[in-house]
Amino acid sequence: MEKNRYAPSFANNLLNGMSPTIILVGAVALLYVYLMQFIDHKLLWVQYVVLLFAMVKALFFTFFTIKQIKRSIFQCYSLYRLIWIFGLLVSLIIFSFASDFVCLSGFDKNAFAGIEQSGFLNDFFEYFYFSTVTFASIGYGDIVPVSGLARVLVIMEIGQSFILIVFGLSNINNMQIDKN
């Protein structure tokens, strides 16, 4: 079967489908970085802004991004490409929730137990680790959400991982594998 040389490549299709999600997650993360400079001002409303943005991102992941990825799965011709699709989506979700956790903990030092505040980069690494463990449903217990808002964010991330796993398993049969 001859391929159309004018057809967009898999990478272009993937990036075009995921670019709104990448932009949204990046913009919210940059907004959080901006808000972090006001930590000393005790702005209590920022915690609710974090929750609101986490909900918007979760809805966006659930309804828009998965729809875009479903389209890519129908065009997917190899397991390698399928792994790239899900790997990118998982990475975006983990990064997204890690940035939520960092910002929330910046404005509420008691939101999580098990992390000592020790600078933005170290805190981000710790919350990226926590987000990865939460997404994978491992839950070692070394970092624990304590506040109600932190628990809601963790529940949202667990819901996202469940939705992605169910979505992935239900659509794996739709993939057209190249037998050559």
ZIHU-V210812 format. One record per run of one state. SS is the DSSP state (alpha for helix, beta for strand, coil for the rest). FROM is the first residue (numbers start at 1). TO is the last residue. If there is no record, write none. Layout:
ss: {SS & SS}
from: {FROM & FROM}
to: {TO & TO}
//
This chain:
ss: {coil & alpha & coil & alpha & coil & alpha & coil & beta & coil & alpha & coil & beta & coil & alpha & coil}
from: {1 & 10 & 42 & 45 & 75 & 79 & 108 & 112 & 114 & 120 & 136 & 144 & 146 & 148 & 175}
to: {9 & 41 & 44 & 74 & 78 & 107 & 111 & 113 & 119 & 135 & 143 & 145 & 147 & 174 & 180}
//
